[in-house]
Amino acid sequence: MKKYNYIASAKRTLKIESDSIKSISDQLDKSFEVLCDKVISSSGKFIIMGVGKSGHIARKISATLSSTGTPSIFIHPTEAAHGDMGIINKKDIVMLISNSGETEEIINILSSLKRHAKEIVALSGNNKSTIAKFADIQIQIKSKKEACPLDLAPTTSTTNALAFGDALAIALLEAKGFTKKDFASSHPAGKLGKKLITQVQDLMHKGNKVPKVNLNTILDKALIEITKKNLGITLVTEKSKIVGIFTDGDLRRCINKKINIRTTKIKDVMTKSFKTIESEALAVDAAKIMEENKIFTLVVLEKDKYIGVISMHDLVEARIL
């Protein structure tokens, strides 16, 4: 029996779906702008409904909207018919997702939705369908064919709806001026949330925990300070001002040059130009600076005054990376 070419099949599917997504741009019209304006100005919720595969897509779109500054919930049409309609009020906009526009569970509650909601939006593949005709805002996204060779399983149509939802969420996000800080407030848990809320000052070393020596310290004494504080570096000071830094890399260069560590002053071998970061900057931004400059430590400033040190190890330990 000849082995089936799975990769060729997958490539056909991806080609069909990617071509279909590209076609969405040409299908967007004034109704998309109207929808965005309505949602932006709404003081209520943006409720999304769908059944079956469209229901799964509706849930995802709703979740994306909520996490990017547009309050949204998913309600299953069947549950709406059995009590959840009470969640909807005259401030809310309801978007109904149905590729055919003839989903029976949605059609059965259209009259009730009209009474409860402020406005109804239909996202379908047919603006002449029952659901689309009933809606206040009609958005038609047609799919030429499903990726399924039987043209039955929702594939291209659900991918299109999902891509449309992402486009809507990002358009609203940009229009609102949604920031990283806003995003962090709705993502307080997990690694993503930690990246967006953890500041340099939350992780930095300060006070006596930071190794420091003065300009005239002999190198072997400086190495004792580095070892004692266990940060792999020492700051070099002159009258409480940071004028240089000495790192593991500097030490390797000294060894390669056979410099006498018992007679050499640190001011003669230190690095005078060093990278800094403000204390209120995000820790993830500190990681970016370190990675771009291939270094492992940053001097932390507050209003141009030295207050501490943050290292790559601190970022790894805090699971920022």
Summary of the structure (lengths in Angstrom):
residues: 321
radius of gyration: 29.6
end to end distance: 48.3
largest distance: 90.3
contacts: 1007
relative contact order: 0.10
helix: 49%
strand: 19%
